[in-house]
Amino acid sequence: YPYSTGSTKVVGDYFSLLGFVLRHLNTGPGRSLVEFGPGWGHTTRALVALGVDVTAVEVDPAFCGALSDVRATVVQSDMLSFQPAKTFDSALFFESFHHCADPVAMIGRVRQLLAPGGAAYFAAEPITDDFAEPWGLRLDGMSAWSIRKHGWLELGFQSAFFHELLERNGFNVTRHSDPNVADARLIVATVKG
C-alpha cells in the first residue's frame, strides 16, 4: 500500500499526508523516535534518510520483514509489550494507534517512553468531535471490512476524551490540520515541563 491500489490519486493523497506529518515532526539527525505500527515502512524510510534514530515497533512479522533493508531498529512486538532499554525524543503513531487493544494504558505507556521535553504524534487517527462514545469499536463499512478481512481492531475516539486522556497523563496538546490534504489531522502531545 498505497501502490497496490493502482490509483495515482490514492498514492498522491497518501504521500501528501506523509509530507504533512513530516512537516510537523520535531525531529532530525541524531534524535531518537519510536514508530508504532510502521506497516510498509514509508515513514520509517523517510525518517532514516533524514538521519533520525528510528526504532520501529511492528506486530506483523511480514511488515518487519519489509523493513529488513532499512537502517532502523525493528522490533516485532505489540505496542503495549514493547520494553525498550532507553527513552525516546519522540513517539509516532501514523494510522496505527486506533489498533491498540488498550488505548488508555498505551497513553500512560507512551508517557513513560518519552524523555523530558519529548512529544508523541498521533497522525490520521479516527479522533473526531462526533464519535458516538468516548472511545469504542468503529462499525462503519470500511472498518467492519478491515476487522473481518485482516482481523484488525478498529477503534475511534471523541476528541474531548482523547485530549483529556493526554492531559491527565502529563501532556500539553496541540492539533494541526490541512484542509487541502486528505485525512491531514495531527495531534501533538508534548511532555509537560
Secondary structure, DSSP 8 states (H G I E B T S, - for coil): --GGG--HHHHHHHHHHHHHHHHH----TT-EEEEE--TT-HHHHHHHHTT-EEEEEES-HHHHHHTTTSSSEEEE--TTT---SS-EEEEEEES-GGG-S-HHHHHHHHHHHEEEEEEEEEES--EETT-SSSEEE--SHHHHHHHHHH----EEEEHHHHHHHHHHTTEEEEEEE-TTSTT-EEEEEEE--
